[in-house]
């Protein structure tokens, strides 16, 4: 099962400063993986193995596990945020990939999203009639 983590989920789970630091660390995340409950990865440069660093995505606000001393009970630390950012990917890379699609491929992608995700359908229709 693919996690349904969003940027908004990350934003509500911690502070802007922690998010910024997590974004800086995201490129260093190794061994990224997920299942129906968690997303995990390692940050070798920070001395954190993949088995010790994860965020739990069915729970909102997000929570997680990290051995660092900056972990707060109610918020993600920068290491956990890095795992989230690594999973979500880079915005510019996504924009570049979408720009490379043909018009027909892009229409098919948006139509498929609108057919399968109610929030996406609502967003598409609201953009069309705004």
MOHUTA-V411805 format. One record per residue. PSI is psi in degrees with one decimal (none if undefined). OMEGA is omega in whole degrees, -180 to 180 (* if undefined). BURIAL is 1 if it has 24 or more other C-alpha atoms within 12 Angstrom, else 0. Layout:
{{PSI,OMEGA,BURIAL} {PSI,OMEGA,BURIAL}}
This chain:
{{131.0,-180,0} {128.6,178,0} {148.0,-180,0} {32.5,180,1} {138.6,177,1} {165.2,176,0} {-37.8,178,1} {-38.5,177,0} {-44.9,178,1} {-43.3,-178,1} {-36.7,-178,1} {-11.4,-176,0} {-3.9,-178,1} {-171.0,-176,1} {160.5,177,0} {-36.2,180,0} {-43.9,179,0} {-40.2,177,1} {-43.7,-180,1} {-44.4,179,0} {-39.9,177,1} {-39.2,179,1} {-39.1,177,1} {-38.3,-177,0} {-17.5,-171,1} {-37.5,-180,1} {-17.8,-179,1} {-3.3,-179,1} {131.6,178,1} {160.4,177,1} {41.7,179,1} {131.9,178,1} {171.8,-180,1} {162.6,171,1} {-163.9,-176,0} {-9.4,-177,0} {-33.4,-170,0} {159.3,170,1} {132.5,-177,1} {162.7,177,1} {172.0,178,1} {153.7,174,1} {79.9,-177,1} {-35.4,179,0} {-20.7,178,0} {1.5,-180,1} {28.0,-177,0} {118.6,178,1} {157.9,-178,1} {-31.7,-180,1} {-11.3,-177,1} {0.4,-174,1} {115.9,180,1} {158.8,170,1} {146.6,-179,1} {115.3,-173,1} {-19.2,177,1} {-20.0,-178,0} {129.2,174,0} {129.9,-1,0} {157.2,-179,0} {148.6,173,1} {173.5,-178,1} {-170.6,-180,1} {133.3,178,1} {139.0,-180,1} {-0.6,-176,1} {158.0,180,0} {-11.1,-179,0} {-5.0,-179,0} {129.0,176,0} {148.0,-176,0} {-33.8,-174,0} {0.9,-177,0} {156.3,174,1} {144.9,171,1} {174.3,-179,1} {-33.2,180,1} {-43.5,178,1} {-39.1,176,1} {-37.1,179,1} {-40.3,177,1} {-42.7,177,1} {-46.9,179,1} {-39.9,180,1} {-39.6,178,1} {-44.1,-176,1} {-31.0,180,1} {172.7,-177,0} {131.3,180,0} {-42.6,-178,0} {-39.1,177,0} {-42.7,177,0} {-45.8,179,0} {-41.8,179,0} {-42.3,179,0} {-41.5,178,0} {-39.1,180,0} {-26.6,-180,0} {-13.5,179,0} {150.5,173,0} {164.4,178,0} {-44.9,-179,0} {-40.3,178,0} {-39.9,180,0} {-42.8,177,0} {-43.6,179,0} {-41.2,179,0} {-48.5,-179,0} {-41.0,178,0} {-42.6,178,0} {-43.4,177,0} {-44.7,-180,0} {-33.8,179,0} {-28.6,-172,0} {-15.4,-177,0} {108.4,-177,0} {-41.0,179,0} {-35.4,177,0} {-42.9,178,0} {-46.1,179,0} {-41.8,180,0} {-42.3,179,0} {-49.6,-179,0} {-38.5,180,0} {-34.3,177,0} {-35.2,-178,0} {-27.8,-176,0} {23.8,179,0} {none,*,0}}
